[in-house]
């Protein structure tokens, strides 16, 4: 592993990159990824940027994840109705809020 690659990988990690669990397809070395670019710290190869597919649906139509999240809110609401412990109610409400935020993020993308 060259000093330049080590320095580049360290800089990437310090700027928000993550270590990948999958080894380099060329040399089986450790890879670092940031913004879709993966750098092998052993051989230095950088496979092309991977674009994650975005599920697009017609306007007004819900995606599978939206439907799942809405079912989760329904289940949590029923659980909240039955719960008498204040702390557990607060935890359920936090979870509901988190799911609602996720739904809003999905709709906004």
C-alpha positions in Angstrom: 0.0 0.0 0.0 1.6 3.3 -1.1 1.8 6.3 1.2 -0.3 8.4 -1.4 -3.1 5.9 -1.3 -3.0 5.7 2.5 -3.1 9.5 2.7 -6.0 9.8 0.2 -8.0 7.1 2.0 -7.4 8.8 5.4 -8.5 12.2 3.9 -11.6 10.6 2.5 -12.5 9.0 5.9 -11.9 12.3 7.6 -14.3 14.0 5.2 -17.2 11.5 5.7 -16.2 8.5 3.7 -17.0 5.0 4.9 -15.2 1.7 4.8 -16.9 -0.9 2.6 -17.7 -4.4 3.6 -17.2 -5.7 0.1 -13.6 -6.1 -1.0 -12.1 -4.6 -4.1 -13.2 -6.7 -7.2 -9.6 -6.4 -8.6 -7.3 -7.3 -5.7 -9.7 -8.1 -2.8 -8.3 -5.1 -0.8 -10.1 -2.8 1.5 -12.2 0.0 -0.1 -13.3 3.4 1.1 -16.4 5.0 -0.4 -17.6 8.6 -0.6 -20.3 10.1 -2.7 -20.6 7.0 -4.8 -16.9 6.6 -5.5 -15.0 3.6 -4.1 -11.2 3.7 -3.7 -9.2 0.6 -3.1 -6.5 1.4 -0.6 -4.4 -1.5 -1.8 -4.3 -1.2 -5.6 -5.8 2.3 -6.0 -8.4 1.4 -8.6 -11.5 3.4 -8.6 -14.5 1.7 -10.2 -17.0 4.1 -11.8 -19.5 5.9 -9.6 -22.5 3.7 -8.7 -25.9 5.4 -9.0 -28.5 3.9 -6.8 -31.8 3.4 -8.7 -34.6 5.7 -7.6 -38.0 4.3 -7.6 -40.2 6.6 -9.6 -44.0 6.4 -9.6 -46.6 8.5 -11.3 -47.7 11.6 -9.4 -50.0 10.8 -6.6 -49.3 7.0 -6.7 -47.6 5.6 -3.6 -44.4 3.6 -3.6 -44.2 0.2 -1.8 -42.1 1.8 0.9 -44.7 4.5 1.5 -47.4 1.9 1.8 -45.3 -0.1 4.3 -44.5 3.0 6.3 -48.2 4.0 6.4 -49.1 0.5 7.7 -46.4 0.9 10.3 -48.1 4.2 11.5 -51.4 2.4 11.7 -50.0 -0.4 13.8 -48.2 2.1 16.1 -51.4 4.1 16.5 -53.3 1.0 17.6 -50.4 0.2 20.0 -50.5 3.8 21.4 -54.2 3.5 22.1 -53.8 0.4 24.2 -50.6 1.6 26.0 -51.0 3.0 29.5 -47.4 3.5 30.5 -46.3 7.1 29.9 -42.7 6.4 28.9 -43.8 3.7 26.4 -46.3 6.2 25.0 -43.6 8.7 24.5 -41.4 6.1 22.7 -44.2 5.2 20.4 -44.9 8.8 19.6 -41.2 9.4 18.8 -41.3 6.4 16.5 -44.4 7.6 14.8 -42.8 11.1 14.3 -39.7 9.4 12.8 -41.8 7.4 10.4 -43.7 10.5 9.3 -40.4 12.4 8.7 -39.3 9.5 6.6 -42.5 9.6 4.5 -42.1 13.3 4.0 -38.5 12.8 2.8 -39.6 10.2 0.3 -42.3 12.4 -1.0 -39.9 15.3 -1.3 -37.3 13.4 -3.5 
